[in-house]
Amino acid sequence: WQRGYDEIITPNIYNLDLWHKSGHALHYKDAMFCFDVEGQEFALKPMNCPGHCLMFASAIRSYRDLPIRYADFGVLHRNELSGALTGLTRVRR
């Protein structure tokens, strides 16, 4: 890929435990689409960072590996108030 980016595809749904671990649930849970699956809480992906952190942590890294550049063109889902949505990645379809 151009300029050293690796195009990646991440899931659209994650267990809410990931969002609690990253600290995002504390600040953004009200704006997330959450639902129960077999007694566990899941949410549609509102941002890419926790998934990318999982990918980074999946292998032993050295400072020589940096920068690691990911290009993720997945859809983000946020349940925000009307008028709060701006930019190309944050519009309702």
C-alpha positions in Angstrom: 0.0 0.0 0.0 1.1 3.6 -0.5 3.2 5.4 2.1 3.7 2.3 4.3 0.0 1.8 5.3 -1.5 -1.7 5.7 -5.1 -1.8 4.8 -7.0 -3.8 7.5 -10.5 -4.9 8.1 -11.8 -5.0 11.7 -15.1 -6.4 13.1 -18.1 -4.1 13.4 -19.1 -5.6 16.7 -17.0 -6.0 19.8 -17.7 -7.3 23.3 -18.4 -4.3 25.6 -15.6 -5.6 27.9 -13.1 -4.2 25.4 -14.6 -0.8 25.6 -14.5 -0.9 29.4 -10.9 -2.1 29.4 -9.9 0.8 27.0 -11.8 3.4 29.1 -14.0 4.3 26.2 -17.2 2.9 27.7 -17.0 5.3 30.6 -17.1 8.3 28.3 -19.0 7.1 25.2 -21.4 4.3 26.2 -24.4 6.7 26.0 -23.5 7.3 22.3 -23.0 3.6 21.5 -25.4 1.1 20.0 -25.3 -1.7 22.7 -27.2 -5.0 22.8 -27.2 -8.3 24.6 -26.1 -11.6 23.0 -26.5 -14.7 25.2 -26.1 -12.7 28.4 -23.1 -10.7 27.3 -23.2 -7.0 26.2 -21.9 -6.1 22.8 -21.7 -2.8 20.9 -21.3 -1.6 17.4 -17.9 -0.1 16.8 -18.0 3.7 17.3 -14.3 4.2 16.9 -11.2 2.3 15.6 -8.7 2.7 18.4 -9.4 -0.3 20.7 -9.4 -2.7 17.8 -6.2 -1.3 16.5 -4.7 -1.6 20.0 -5.6 -5.3 20.0 -3.8 -5.7 16.6 -0.7 -3.9 17.9 -0.6 -6.1 21.1 -1.0 -9.3 19.1 2.8 -9.5 18.6 6.0 -8.6 20.3 7.1 -5.2 19.0 10.3 -3.1 19.0 10.7 0.6 18.7 12.2 -0.3 15.3 8.8 -1.4 14.1 7.4 2.1 14.5 5.6 3.7 13.0 2.9 1.1 12.3 0.4 2.5 9.9 -3.1 1.0 9.6 -5.7 2.1 7.1 -9.2 1.0 8.3 -12.1 2.0 6.1 -14.7 0.3 8.2 -18.0 2.0 9.1 -18.3 3.6 12.6 -21.7 3.6 14.4 -22.5 6.4 16.9 -25.8 7.2 18.4 -25.3 10.9 18.8 -27.8 13.7 18.9 -29.0 15.3 15.7 -26.6 18.1 14.8 -23.6 16.5 16.6 -22.7 14.4 13.6 -20.1 16.0 11.3 -17.5 14.7 8.9 -17.6 11.9 6.4 -17.1 9.1 9.0 -19.8 10.3 11.3 -23.0 10.7 9.3 -26.1 8.6 9.7 -27.1 6.5 6.7 
